[in-house]
Amino acid sequence: MTATERDVKAAAERTHLARIRLNQSIADAKYRLKPGTIAHDAVGSAADGAASAARKGVDAARAKPIVTASVVGAVGMFLARGWIGRKLAERRARKAAVPMETVETRPAPLPAVQPTAPHRVRPHAKEGIQL
C-alpha cells in the first residue's frame, strides 16, 4: 500500500467518523427542539426557580422573624379590612346601645357639587389690557 492509498483510506475513515458525529448532533438537536421536550424543560426550570425562591424566602424569614411577622400581619390586616371594619362598627353599636341596623358601616356619599358658570376675570384698569 502506498502513502497515497493510506492517506485516502485515513481520509475516508475521518469522513465516516465525522458523518457519524454529525448525525448524532442532528438527532440531539431534533430531540431538544421537540415541543414536548421544550415544555418539559420549561416546567422543570419553573419548578426549580419556584423552589429556589421559596428556599430563599424561608431563609430570609428565619434570619429576620420580627420583620416577617410584621409583614405577614400587615398583609393579613389589609386583606381582612372589611371584616375588621364591620366588627369595629358592631362594637361601637353595642357600646352606644343602638341597633346594628341603624349603624352605617360605609361612609355616606359626598353631596353633589353644582357646577358654577365660568366668569371672566377683568384685569385691572391701570394695566391697559382690553377684553
Distance bins in CASP14 RR format, pairs under 12 A and 6 or more apart:
PFRMAT RR
TARGET T0000
AUTHOR 0000-0000-0000
RMODE 2
METHOD distances of the structure
MODEL  1
1 7 0 0 0 0 0 1 0 0 0 0 0
1 8 0 0 0 0 1 0 0 0 0 0 0
1 9 1 0 0 1 0 0 0 0 0 0 0
1 10 0 0 0 0 0 1 0 0 0 0 0
2 8 0 0 0 0 1 0 0 0 0 0 0
2 9 0 0 0 0 0 1 0 0 0 0 0
3 9 0 0 0 0 0 1 0 0 0 0 0
3 10 0 0 0 0 0 1 0 0 0 0 0
4 10 0 0 0 0 0 1 0 0 0 0 0
4 11 0 0 0 0 0 1 0 0 0 0 0
5 11 0 0 0 0 0 1 0 0 0 0 0
5 12 0 0 0 0 0 1 0 0 0 0 0
6 12 0 0 0 0 0 1 0 0 0 0 0
6 13 0 0 0 0 0 1 0 0 0 0 0
7 13 0 0 0 0 0 1 0 0 0 0 0
7 14 0 0 0 0 0 1 0 0 0 0 0
8 14 0 0 0 0 0 1 0 0 0 0 0
8 15 0 0 0 0 0 1 0 0 0 0 0
9 15 0 0 0 0 0 1 0 0 0 0 0
9 16 0 0 0 0 0 1 0 0 0 0 0
10 16 0 0 0 0 0 1 0 0 0 0 0
10 17 0 0 0 0 0 1 0 0 0 0 0
11 17 0 0 0 0 0 1 0 0 0 0 0
11 18 0 0 0 0 0 1 0 0 0 0 0
12 18 0 0 0 0 0 1 0 0 0 0 0
12 19 0 0 0 0 0 1 0 0 0 0 0
13 19 0 0 0 0 0 1 0 0 0 0 0
13 20 0 0 0 0 0 1 0 0 0 0 0
14 20 0 0 0 0 0 1 0 0 0 0 0
14 21 0 0 0 0 0 1 0 0 0 0 0
15 21 0 0 0 0 0 1 0 0 0 0 0
15 22 0 0 0 0 0 1 0 0 0 0 0
16 22 0 0 0 0 0 1 0 0 0 0 0
16 23 0 0 0 0 0 1 0 0 0 0 0
17 23 0 0 0 0 0 1 0 0 0 0 0
17 24 0 0 0 0 0 1 0 0 0 0 0
18 24 0 0 0 0 0 1 0 0 0 0 0
18 25 0 0 0 0 0 1 0 0 0 0 0
19 25 0 0 0 0 0 1 0 0 0 0 0
19 26 0 0 0 0 0 1 0 0 0 0 0
20 26 0 0 0 0 0 1 0 0 0 0 0
20 27 0 0 0 0 0 1 0 0 0 0 0
21 27 0 0 0 0 0 1 0 0 0 0 0
21 28 0 0 0 0 0 1 0 0 0 0 0
22 28 0 0 0 0 0 1 0 0 0 0 0
22 29 0 0 0 0 0 1 0 0 0 0 0
23 29 0 0 0 0 0 1 0 0 0 0 0
23 30 0 0 0 0 0 1 0 0 0 0 0
24 30 0 0 0 0 0 1 0 0 0 0 0
24 31 0 0 0 0 0 1 0 0 0 0 0
25 31 0 0 0 0 0 1 0 0 0 0 0
25 32 0 0 0 0 0 1 0 0 0 0 0
26 32 0 0 0 0 0 1 0 0 0 0 0
26 33 0 0 0 0 0 1 0 0 0 0 0
27 33 0 0 0 0 0 1 0 0 0 0 0
27 34 0 0 0 0 0 1 0 0 0 0 0
28 34 0 0 0 0 0 1 0 0 0 0 0
28 37 0 0 0 0 0 1 0 0 0 0 0
29 37 0 0 0 0 0 1 0 0 0 0 0
30 37 0 0 0 0 1 0 0 0 0 0 0
30 38 0 0 0 0 0 1 0 0 0 0 0
31 37 1 0 0 1 0 0 0 0 0 0 0
31 38 0 0 0 0 0 1 0 0 0 0 0
31 40 0 0 0 0 0 1 0 0 0 0 0
31 41 0 0 0 0 0 1 0 0 0 0 0
32 38 1 0 0 1 0 0 0 0 0 0 0
32 40 0 0 0 0 0 1 0 0 0 0 0
32 41 0 0 0 0 1 0 0 0 0 0 0
33 39 0 0 0 0 0 1 0 0 0 0 0
33 41 0 0 0 0 0 1 0 0 0 0 0
34 40 0 0 0 0 1 0 0 0 0 0 0
34 41 0 0 0 0 0 1 0 0 0 0 0
35 41 0 0 0 0 0 1 0 0 0 0 0
35 42 0 0 0 0 0 1 0 0 0 0 0
36 42 0 0 0 0 1 0 0 0 0 0 0
36 43 0 0 0 0 1 0 0 0 0 0 0
37 43 0 0 0 0 0 1 0 0 0 0 0
37 44 0 0 0 0 0 1 0 0 0 0 0
38 44 0 0 0 0 0 1 0 0 0 0 0
38 45 0 0 0 0 0 1 0 0 0 0 0
39 45 0 0 0 0 0 1 0 0 0 0 0
39 46 0 0 0 0 0 1 0 0 0 0 0
40 46 0 0 0 0 0 1 0 0 0 0 0
40 47 0 0 0 0 0 1 0 0 0 0 0
41 47 0 0 0 0 0 1 0 0 0 0 0
41 48 0 0 0 0 0 1 0 0 0 0 0
42 48 0 0 0 0 0 1 0 0 0 0 0
42 49 0 0 0 0 0 1 0 0 0 0 0
43 49 0 0 0 0 0 1 0 0 0 0 0
43 50 0 0 0 0 0 1 0 0 0 0 0
44 50 0 0 0 0 1 0 0 0 0 0 0
44 51 0 0 0 0 1 0 0 0 0 0 0
44 52 0 0 0 0 0 1 0 0 0 0 0
45 51 0 0 0 0 0 1 0 0 0 0 0
45 52 0 0 0 0 0 1 0 0 0 0 0
46 52 0 0 0 0 0 1 0 0 0 0 0
46 53 0 0 0 0 0 1 0 0 0 0 0
47 53 0 0 0 0 0 1 0 0 0 0 0
47 54 0 0 0 0 0 1 0 0 0 0 0
48 54 0 0 0 0 0 1 0 0 0 0 0
48 55 0 0 0 0 0 1 0 0 0 0 0
49 55 0 0 0 0 1 0 0 0 0 0 0
49 56 0 0 0 0 1 0 0 0 0 0 0
50 56 0 0 0 0 0 1 0 0 0 0 0
50 57 0 0 0 0 0 1 0 0 0 0 0
51 57 0 0 0 0 0 1 0 0 0 0 0
51 58 0 0 0 0 0 1 0 0 0 0 0
52 58 0 0 0 0 0 1 0 0 0 0 0
52 59 0 0 0 0 0 1 0 0 0 0 0
53 59 0 0 0 0 0 1 0 0 0 0 0
53 60 0 0 0 0 0 1 0 0 0 0 0
54 60 0 0 0 0 0 1 0 0 0 0 0
54 61 0 0 0 0 0 1 0 0 0 0 0
55 61 0 0 0 0 0 1 0 0 0 0 0
55 62 0 0 0 0 0 1 0 0 0 0 0
56 62 0 0 0 0 0 1 0 0 0 0 0
56 63 0 0 0 0 0 1 0 0 0 0 0
57 63 0 0 0 0 1 0 0 0 0 0 0
57 64 0 0 0 0 0 1 0 0 0 0 0
57 67 0 0 0 0 0 1 0 0 0 0 0
57 68 0 0 0 0 1 0 0 0 0 0 0
57 71 0 0 0 0 0 1 0 0 0 0 0
58 64 0 0 0 0 0 1 0 0 0 0 0
58 65 0 0 0 0 0 1 0 0 0 0 0
58 68 0 0 0 0 1 0 0 0 0 0 0
59 65 0 0 0 0 0 1 0 0 0 0 0
59 68 0 0 0 0 0 1 0 0 0 0 0
60 67 0 0 0 0 1 0 0 0 0 0 0
60 68 1 0 0 1 0 0 0 0 0 0 0
60 71 0 0 0 0 0 1 0 0 0 0 0
61 67 0 0 0 0 1 0 0 0 0 0 0
61 68 1 0 1 0 0 0 0 0 0 0 0
61 69 0 0 0 0 1 0 0 0 0 0 0
61 70 0 0 0 0 0 1 0 0 0 0 0
61 71 0 0 0 0 1 0 0 0 0 0 0
61 72 0 0 0 0 1 0 0 0 0 0 0
62 68 0 0 0 0 1 0 0 0 0 0 0
64 70 0 0 0 0 1 0 0 0 0 0 0
64 71 0 0 0 0 1 0 0 0 0 0 0
64 72 0 0 0 0 0 1 0 0 0 0 0
65 71 0 0 0 0 0 1 0 0 0 0 0
65 72 0 0 0 0 0 1 0 0 0 0 0
66 72 0 0 0 0 0 1 0 0 0 0 0
66 73 0 0 0 0 0 1 0 0 0 0 0
67 73 0 0 0 0 0 1 0 0 0 0 0
67 74 0 0 0 0 0 1 0 0 0 0 0
68 74 0 0 0 0 0 1 0 0 0 0 0
68 75 0 0 0 0 0 1 0 0 0 0 0
69 75 0 0 0 0 0 1 0 0 0 0 0
69 76 0 0 0 0 0 1 0 0 0 0 0
70 76 0 0 0 0 0 1 0 0 0 0 0
70 77 0 0 0 0 0 1 0 0 0 0 0
71 77 0 0 0 0 0 1 0 0 0 0 0
71 78 0 0 0 0 0 1 0 0 0 0 0
72 78 0 0 0 0 0 1 0 0 0 0 0
72 79 0 0 0 0 0 1 0 0 0 0 0
73 79 0 0 0 0 1 0 0 0 0 0 0
73 80 0 0 0 0 1 0 0 0 0 0 0
73 84 0 0 0 0 0 1 0 0 0 0 0
74 80 0 0 0 0 0 1 0 0 0 0 0
74 81 0 0 0 0 0 1 0 0 0 0 0
75 81 0 0 0 0 0 1 0 0 0 0 0
76 82 0 0 0 0 0 1 0 0 0 0 0
76 83 0 0 0 0 0 1 0 0 0 0 0
76 84 0 0 0 0 1 0 0 0 0 0 0
77 83 0 0 0 0 0 1 0 0 0 0 0
77 84 1 0 0 1 0 0 0 0 0 0 0
77 85 0 0 0 0 0 1 0 0 0 0 0
78 84 0 0 0 0 1 0 0 0 0 0 0
80 86 0 0 0 0 0 1 0 0 0 0 0
80 87 0 0 0 0 1 0 0 0 0 0 0
80 88 0 0 0 0 0 1 0 0 0 0 0
81 87 0 0 0 0 0 1 0 0 0 0 0
81 88 0 0 0 0 0 1 0 0 0 0 0
81 105 0 0 0 0 0 1 0 0 0 0 0
82 88 0 0 0 0 1 0 0 0 0 0 0
82 89 0 0 0 0 1 0 0 0 0 0 0
82 105 0 0 0 0 1 0 0 0 0 0 0
82 106 0 0 0 0 0 1 0 0 0 0 0
83 89 0 0 0 0 0 1 0 0 0 0 0
83 90 0 0 0 0 0 1 0 0 0 0 0
83 105 0 0 0 0 0 1 0 0 0 0 0
84 90 0 0 0 0 0 1 0 0 0 0 0
84 91 0 0 0 0 0 1 0 0 0 0 0
84 105 0 0 0 0 0 1 0 0 0 0 0
85 91 0 0 0 0 1 0 0 0 0 0 0
85 92 0 0 0 0 1 0 0 0 0 0 0
85 93 0 0 0 0 0 1 0 0 0 0 0
85 103 0 0 0 0 0 1 0 0 0 0 0
85 104 0 0 0 0 0 1 0 0 0 0 0
85 105 1 0 0 1 0 0 0 0 0 0 0
85 106 0 0 0 0 0 1 0 0 0 0 0
85 107 0 0 0 0 0 1 0 0 0 0 0
86 92 0 0 0 0 0 1 0 0 0 0 0
86 93 0 0 0 0 0 1 0 0 0 0 0
86 100 0 0 0 0 1 0 0 0 0 0 0
86 103 0 0 0 0 1 0 0 0 0 0 0
86 104 0 0 0 0 0 1 0 0 0 0 0
86 105 1 0 1 0 0 0 0 0 0 0 0
86 106 0 0 0 0 0 1 0 0 0 0 0
87 93 0 0 0 0 0 1 0 0 0 0 0
87 94 0 0 0 0 0 1 0 0 0 0 0
87 100 0 0 0 0 0 1 0 0 0 0 0
87 105 0 0 0 0 0 1 0 0 0 0 0
88 94 0 0 0 0 0 1 0 0 0 0 0
88 95 0 0 0 0 0 1 0 0 0 0 0
88 103 0 0 0 0 0 1 0 0 0 0 0
88 105 0 0 0 0 1 0 0 0 0 0 0
89 95 0 0 0 0 0 1 0 0 0 0 0
89 96 0 0 0 0 0 1 0 0 0 0 0
89 98 0 0 0 0 0 1 0 0 0 0 0
89 100 1 0 0 1 0 0 0 0 0 0 0
89 101 0 0 0 0 0 1 0 0 0 0 0
89 102 0 0 0 0 0 1 0 0 0 0 0
89 103 1 0 1 0 0 0 0 0 0 0 0
89 104 0 0 0 0 1 0 0 0 0 0 0
89 105 1 0 1 0 0 0 0 0 0 0 0
89 106 0 0 0 0 1 0 0 0 0 0 0
89 107 0 0 0 0 0 1 0 0 0 0 0
90 96 0 0 0 0 0 1 0 0 0 0 0
90 98 0 0 0 0 0 1 0 0 0 0 0
90 99 0 0 0 0 0 1 0 0 0 0 0
90 100 1 0 0 1 0 0 0 0 0 0 0
90 101 0 0 0 0 0 1 0 0 0 0 0
90 103 1 0 0 1 0 0 0 0 0 0 0
90 105 0 0 0 0 1 0 0 0 0 0 0
91 98 0 0 0 0 0 1 0 0 0 0 0
91 100 0 0 0 0 0 1 0 0 0 0 0
91 103 0 0 0 0 0 1 0 0 0 0 0
91 105 0 0 0 0 0 1 0 0 0 0 0
92 98 0 0 0 0 1 0 0 0 0 0 0
92 100 0 0 0 0 1 0 0 0 0 0 0
92 102 0 0 0 0 0 1 0 0 0 0 0
92 103 1 0 0 1 0 0 0 0 0 0 0
92 104 0 0 0 0 0 1 0 0 0 0 0
92 105 0 0 0 0 1 0 0 0 0 0 0
93 99 1 0 0 1 0 0 0 0 0 0 0
93 100 1 0 1 0 0 0 0 0 0 0 0
93 101 0 0 0 0 1 0 0 0 0 0 0
93 102 1 0 0 1 0 0 0 0 0 0 0
93 103 1 0 1 0 0 0 0 0 0 0 0
93 104 0 0 0 0 0 1 0 0 0 0 0
93 105 0 0 0 0 1 0 0 0 0 0 0
94 100 0 0 0 0 1 0 0 0 0 0 0
94 103 0 0 0 0 1 0 0 0 0 0 0
95 103 0 0 0 0 0 1 0 0 0 0 0
96 102 0 0 0 0 1 0 0 0 0 0 0
96 103 0 0 0 0 1 0 0 0 0 0 0
97 103 0 0 0 0 0 1 0 0 0 0 0
98 104 0 0 0 0 0 1 0 0 0 0 0
120 131 1 0 0 1 0 0 0 0 0 0 0
121 127 0 0 0 0 0 1 0 0 0 0 0
121 129 0 0 0 0 0 1 0 0 0 0 0
121 131 0 0 0 0 1 0 0 0 0 0 0
122 128 0 0 0 0 0 1 0 0 0 0 0
122 129 0 0 0 0 1 0 0 0 0 0 0
122 130 0 0 0 0 0 1 0 0 0 0 0
122 131 1 0 0 1 0 0 0 0 0 0 0
123 129 1 0 1 0 0 0 0 0 0 0 0
123 130 0 0 0 0 1 0 0 0 0 0 0
123 131 1 0 0 1 0 0 0 0 0 0 0
125 131 0 0 0 0 0 1 0 0 0 0 0
END
